[in-house]
Amino acid sequence: MLTFERIATKPVVFQMLTGLSLQAFLDLLPAFHRTSAHIEYQAEQQRKQPRQRQKGGGRKPLLRSDADQLLFILFYFKVYPLQAVHGFFFGLSQPQACDWIHRLTPVLNQALGFEHQLPARKAADVTQVLRQCPGLEFIIDGTERPIQRPKDKKRQREFSSGKKKRHTVKNVTIGDRRTRKIKALSRTGSGKTSDKRIADEEDYHFPARSKLWKDTGFQGYEPPKVRTYQPKKKPPKGELTPEEKASNQAISRKRVRIEHSIGGAKVFHIVRDVFRNRRDQYVDLSFETACGLHNLRCDYQLSVAA
């Protein structure tokens, strides 16, 4: 059975299975413990009927320690196995694994929130977060994630992506060009929705005199008091001048950092492989959590580089 004590002595394998270094895991663990205790306390306060037995009675759970619980949910995010396979590694049945997954994902998400690693979601929060970024240099981009083919024909058309030739969901991300962190994340929409439409609906307000790099999917997106940079499209039946090609290359070298940031979140296979979970809002919660884990990893990559 996979336990924290068993793999803590193998840091390379540990990072392969969880996506985090051992030190990052240990630093996140106190916040995970506080969040778990807080959620448990809230559930106890909302209990409508008195307990039939004292707290802690009954069968003891296999995932008893906070370290094993954090390992369990990180392993799911990083590897994204079938729930029956996931349960096998931890000595659980498939229904037990499913229950633990949906019990621990909000705990992990809120723990990352306590560590100030989650991207901002609301427009007012996005404005406040972006103002605190040194340099005021941002990159905006959309990203799609594959999902299972919906059975309903109307939903098939809604989530069909002409770009990816499959059924997808889409988010728009805003990254800090200097730190490579994902600072803002839009709602999760259908793959058919354009990048610009999602950005318009989110109604982002960037700090005055900030710089924003974007791709051609945001053609016409011009936030007020912001200097934007976008590659120039090749004209119909025409060619770009050498100066325009050089300008496009310079913009692409700046923009590539948001691709690295999105790729950092997609290190976790739950947001890279075909999404199988059907519980409401889990597709959105999982990507927000993966972005928070990427931001946490960035802190340790910067500390190593320093």
N, C-alpha and C positions, 0 to 999 in steps of 0.2 A: 504494500500500500504506500502511496506517495505521501510523505509528511515533510514538514519544514526541517526537522532535525536530520532527516535522511539526505537532503540535497543542499543544506546550508553550507556544507563543507566542500561543495563543488560549484564555485562561483560562475564558471563558464556555462555549465549545464543549467544552473539556476536562472541565469539571464535568458537562456534559450527557451526555457519553459514559462517564464513569467513576463519577459519583456523589460524587466527592471534589474538594475544591478542589486547586489545584496545590500549595499549601503542605502540605496534609495528605498528598498523594501523596508528596512529597519527604521528609517526615518518616517515613512508613511504609517507604520504600524501604530504608534500612539494615537494619531488622528483617527485611524480605523477603529481602534478600541473605544475612543470617546464617542464616536458616532454610533457604534453598535449599542453602547450602553444607553445613549440618549434615545435611540429609536425603541429600544426595549422598554425604557421607562415610559415613553409616550404610549406605547401599546398597553402597558399595565394600567395607566391612568384611564384609558378609554375602554377598559374591560367592563362589560355590562353585567356580568354575573360573577359572584365571588368564586375564588379558587376552590377546587375540590380537594387539592392536596398542596403541600407547601412547595414554594419555588425550588426547583432543582430536583424534584422527585421524578420517578419514572425512569424509563430507559435513558441511559447516557448517550448523547450524540457522538458520532464518530469524529466530527469536526469540533473538537472541544475547545481548542486554543484559538486565540485571535490570529496567530501566525498561520495555523493550518487553514483557517477560513479565508484569510487574505490570499494565501497560496492557491486555494481552490478557485477563487473567482478570477485571479490573474491568469491562472493556467487556462481557464475557459476563454478569456478574452484573447490571449496570445495564440493558442493553438486552435481554438474553436472546433473541438471534436463533437461527434454525435453525443447526445446526452447519455446514452447507454455506455458508450466508450469512456466518457468523462467519469461517470459513476464507477466504472470498473477500476480506474486508477486510484480512486479514493475509498473503495470498499462500500459503495452505495448502489442502490438500485436506480433505474432510470427515473421513476417518479420522485425519489428522494433527491437525485441530482437536480432535477427540474425545480423542485421546491427550494433547494439551497441557492440555485442560480438567481432566482427572482427575489429571494430574500436578501442576498448579499450584494447584488448590483447597486441598489440604492445606497447601501452603506458605503461602498467604494466611491460612488459618485459624490456623496456628501463629505466624505473624508477628503477628497481632492478639493472640494469647495472650501473646507476649513484651511487647507494649505494654499488657497488662492491660486489654484492651477486651472480651474475650469474657465472656458471661454465665456464671455458675456453673451447673453441671449436677447435681452430686451434693449430697445433702441436707446433709452436713457442710460442704461448701464454701459452700453457700447461707447457712447459719447464720453462718459466719465473715464472709462478704461483707456481709451485712445489718447485722451489728454495727458495721461501720465507716462506715455511712451516717449523716451528721449529721441530727439531728431524728427519726430512726427513724419516718419516715412513708412508707408503701408502698402501692402499688396493685396488685391482682392481677386478671388478666383472661385469657380464652382467646381464641385466634384460629385461624381455619380458612384453609386454602389449597387451591385446587382442584387435582385431579390428573386424569389421563386415566382414563376408565372402565375398570375391570379387566375382563378377559375371563372370569375365573372367577366364577360366580354367587355363590359363598359370599363371595368378596372384594367383590363388588358390594354385598352386603347389609352387610358389615362397614364399608365406607368410605362408604356412602350417608349423606348429611347431610340430615336433615329441615329444618334451619334454612336451609341454602344451596340446597336443591333440586338438589344435584349431588354428585359424589364428592369427598371432601375428606380431608385430614389435619389434625390439631389439635395445638396446643401451648398450654400455660399459661405466661404470662409474669408476672414480678414486677418492677415499676418503682419507682425512687426518685422520689418526688413532687417533690423539689426540683431534681434535675439532669435529670430526664426520661430517664435512662439505663435500659436493660433490665439489671437486676442478676441475674436468674435465669431460666432457661429449662428447662421440663420436657422429658421424652422426647417424641418425636413419636408420637402415637397416631392411631387412626382417627377420622374425623369423627363417627362415631356415639357416641363416648364423651363423657360429660358433663364439664363443667369441674370440678365438685366431685369427681368420681371420680378424675380425673387428679391433682388437688391432694392428695387423701387418699392415693393410691398413692405420690406423691413424698415424703410424710411430712415436710413443711417444718416447721422450728422457728424461729419468729420471736423476736427479742430481747424480753425482758420490758418491759412498758410501752410497746411500740410501737403505732402506729396503722395500721390496714389498711382501705383502701377496697375494696369489692367490689360486683359487680352481682348480680342475682337468680339468675344461673347458679350461684352459690356458696351458695345457700340452705342453711343448716345447717352451713356450714363456719366453725367457731369455734376457732381456735388458742388454746391456753392462755396466759393472762397478756397477751393482746392485746386492745385495744379496736377493735372492727370497726364499720364504717359501711356500711349497705346500704339502697338505696331500698326503700320499703315498697310491696308489691304492692297493686293495686286489689282490694278484696274482691269476691267474686262478687255480682253484682246490687247492688253498692253503689258509693259514691263516696268518694274521699279527702277529708279535711277540708282547708281552706286551709292549716293549719299543717303537715299531712303533705305537701302539694304543695310548700310552701316548703322543707321539710326535704329532699325528694327533689331539688329543684333545686340546693340547696347541695351535696349529695353528688355530683350529676352534674358540677358545676363543678370539683370536686376530681378526680373520676374521669377526666375528659376527657383528662387528661395522658397516661394510659397509651394512649389511642387515638392520641394524637399520636406516642407512642414507637413503637407498632406500625406506624403509618403511615410513620414515618421508616425503619424496616427495609424496608417494602414499597416504598420508593422504588426499590429494586433489583427489577427485574421478574422475576427468577428465583423470588422468593417471592410474587409477586402474580399472575402469569399462570398458566395451566394448566401444571402441572409435567410435563415430558416425559421427563426422565432416568430410566432404569430400573436404574442400578447400585445395588447394595445400600448402604443407609445414606446415600446422597447427598442424599436429601430432608431428612434430619435435619442433615447437615453444612452444607448450603447455608443453612438458616435460622439456624443458630448463627453462621455467618460473616456473614450479612446483619445480624444483631443486633450483632455486633462492629463492623462498618462503621458502623452507626448510632451506636454509642457513641463511635466515633472522631470522627464528624461533630459530635456534641454538644460535644466539647471545643473545636472551632474555632468553633462558633456561640456558645459562652459567652465565648470570648476576644474575639470581635468585639463582643459586647454589652457586655463590660466596658470 
